Structures are given as C-alpha cells and as structure tokens.
Amino acid sequence: MNPIATVFRRELKGYFATPVAYVFIVIFLILAGSLTFYFGGFYERGQADLSAFFIYHPWLYLFLVPAIAMRLWAEERKSGTIELLLTLPITMFQAVLAKFLAAWAFVGIALALTFPIWITVNYLGDPDNGVIFTGYVGSFLMAGAFLAIGSCLSAATRNQVVAFILTVVACFLLLLAGFPLVLGFFQTILPQGVVDAISGLSLYAHFDAISKGVLDLRDIVYFVLTIGAWLYATAIVIDLKKAD
C-alpha cells in the first residue's frame, strides 16, 4: 500500500497547490446552498430533513465532478508526466487507484464542508440524522462513480475539454436510465427483462434509494462495482495508449 499512499498524498497536495481547488470548493458550497435554500424551498417545505439538499446532488455533480476528473489523465498525457509516473515502482492499477482516491477525497472534503446545512436543520427541528447520514454516504458514493467514469474517459484523450464533455454525456445517460419517461419509451420497444436491466444501471435510482435512508446492500454493491469496473477500464486504456 506504500506506493498508493505516496501517489495519493502527492495528488491530494497537488489539488491545494493552486487556487483551482479553492475555487471549486467555493463554487460547490455556493451552489449547494443556493439549490437547497432557494430552489429547493428548504424553509417553505416546513420539514426537518435534507431532501431539498440531496435531490440536486446528481445534477450538481454532473458538471462539477467531470471538471475534476478531466485532468486526472488527460493532463498527464498532454504534459508527458505520465511516463515519469509509470517509471515509479507502482503497478498500473495502483497508480489509477491512487489518483482516483485523491480526487475522491478532495470531493469528499468539499461535501463535508456542507455540514453547516446539517447543523441548520438540527437547529430548526428534530430530523432523522440516520437518514441524513445515509444521504451523505449515497452522495459520496455517487461522486466516486462519476469520478471513476471521468477517470476512464480522461485516459482516453489528451484534451481535457473533450474528456469533460464525454464524462458529462456518459454520466447524464446513466442518470436518465432510471427515469420513468425513459423506461416508458424502452418498454414499448424492448422486452421487460432488458428494461429492468437498463433501470438497474441508473445512477440516480440507486442514489435516490440511499438518500431516502434505505441503505440496501444492492445499492452499495452497485456503486462499488461501477467504480471498480471503470477504474479497471482506465488501467486498460492507459496501457493501450502508452505508445501514443
């Protein structure tokens, strides 16, 4: 685990070495607060919960997380530092995992800094803190899935803008997969078994269940497998493109 820890520390420190990290955190916190208190009608709802906070997370992550993920490998390939990284005594998958964990930890820090919203709802009422905690768990897992997808697509190109666009499109499609409108369309042309399979791929459906306090093992396994599969794909893509 030492090589992973070394790269992890280097990458995490790298985020805070430039103003970009602080700008990202500020934007994330402003948007999270605005969506919760203004567009989510936090006060108007009159309920002591954070559903107005979590409901916007998929769409908040849809643009902010790809902005973090796009630099994971595209920048390394463009600058040529990927060759230096791969000369270290570390396997391909360890390098992929270390960079992913650093990015995930960075997003986790931004998410943790929203704790004043949690304090606010406890001050105003008597919420079910267990549900709120599972909501944070679901949000963190969903962010990890977005990052893993972005990692793979970032490894496929040298252009960060292209990586960003591809990640947004891929995550958007996976979010839409569980919406009734989309499933209703597929039900008219595909067998029910295929429709159920498409629904099972939805990031939104699995996050929505967890955010409501239902910590189902199937949802946890879904996110773990999604993250693992995309990270494994990242290692394969990097290995195939080493000669580029």
HUBEL-V998195 format. One line per field, one symbol per residue. ss: DSSP state (@ for helix, = for strand, . for the rest). phi: phi as a letter, one per 40 degrees, with the letter a starting at -180 (. if undefined). burial: I if it has 24 or more other ideal C-beta (glycine too) atoms within 12 Angstrom, else O. A space follows every 10 residues. Layout:
ss->???
phi->???
burial->???
//
This chain:
ss->.@@@@@@@@@ @@@@@...@@ @@@@@@@@@@ @@@@@@@@@. .@@@@..... @@@@..@@@@ @@@@@@@@@. ...@@@@@@. @@@@@@.... .@@@@@@@@@ @@@@@@@@@@ @@..@@@@@@ @@@@....@@ @@@@@@@@@@ @@@@@@@@@@ @@@@@....@ @@@@@@@@@@ @@@@@@...@ @@@@@@@... .@@@@@@@@@ ..@@@@@@@@ @.....@@@@ @@@@@@@@@@ @@@@@@@@@@ ....
phi->.cdccccdcc cccccccbcd cccdcccdcc cccccccbcc fdcccgbcab ccccccddcc cdbccdcccc cdbccccccg ccccccccca cdcccccccc cccccccccc ccccddcccc ccccabcccc cccccccccc cccccccccc ccccccaccc cccccccdcc ccccccdbcd ccccccccbb cccccccccc cccccccccc ccgcccdccc cdcccccccc cccccccccc bdcc
burial->OOOIOOIIOI IIOIIOOOOO IOOIIOOIIO IIIOIIIOOI OIOOOOOOII IIIIIIIIII IIIIIIIIII IIIIIIIOOO OIOOIIOOOI OIIIIIIIII IIIIIIIIII IOOIOOIIOO IOOOOOIOOO IIOIIIIIII IIIIIIIIII IIIIIIIOOI OOIIIIIIOI IIOIIIIIOO OIIOOIOOOO OOOOOOOIII IIIIIIIIII IIIOIOOOII OIIOOIIOOI IOIIIOIIOO IOOO
//
